[in-house]
Structures are given as C-alpha cells and as structure tokens.
Amino acid sequence: MRDTRHESEFGHGLATTLRRAGDVAGARERYERSLRPATAGRMAYSIARALTGLAACLEPDDPEAVSLRARAAALFREIGISSGPADVERGWSGDD
C-alpha cells in the first residue's frame, strides 16, 4: 500500500535540499517525481508546492516558470490559502 501524501512530501523535501545545495537538475527531477503522487492523490496543496519548486529551478522570467507559478497560485486560491498566490508571486518556492 502506497502512502502518496508522504511520498510526495518526502520527494519535495529532497528536491528542496538538492536545489539549495545547487543541484538544480536533480531538484527538478525530484520535484517532478513529487508531483506524480500528489496529482494521483488529487492533493492540491502538494501539487501547488511541487509547481512552485519546479518554477524555482528556472529563471524567474522564464515562460515555463511564469506558467508554473500561475498554476500554483490558482490552486492555492482554489483551496482557500489566501497568502499562497502572493507568496508565489514574491518568489516563494514551496519550502516550509
């Protein structure tokens, strides 16, 4: 039996560690992997965090980063986290 919430959260934490250590390629791969169980489990908060992490692996003005941040902000709004969209726009990368 899989625990998709913990799988996603652990993957996100590892991705963040890799990104902070300068391994952006490794971080991106792990953020993408953390997105899979979050999406499968329909966990909007975890999806939004993974999207912001992926955006943080790119240059801020990269069109893909802009799109990822917009998707994350929309999810935060949808689940009622009012500070989420503003945090994403300020460059929050989904780190706790």
Steps between C-alpha positions, in 0.01 A plus 500: 500500500639838396476811711487760224492798736822402674659392172429843354610692810822301539579553131436871535732523799776317318452723194527811715819370661651430159400845369649675802821297453522624141387182323225663296471212251463248781253726677287538189487122455394453864237777484357329191501167685328658802235640268394154378360360828357842588313506170392136533368571849341831395687682775472862390734642764775252416449560128531876551818456705654277233412753231661784695809285554522427128467871428784572743726277290459739207585863442222718648397646164512168312156448340477150651574639848234767455248235395591269790463784752163597352374141528623479859340832595168387350511178703575689820202727432281199424576336835461824693859583587480873458870569550603231250465700178681801643775278641546335161523836326765613752707200399411250773622164379269274696745459786361492850 
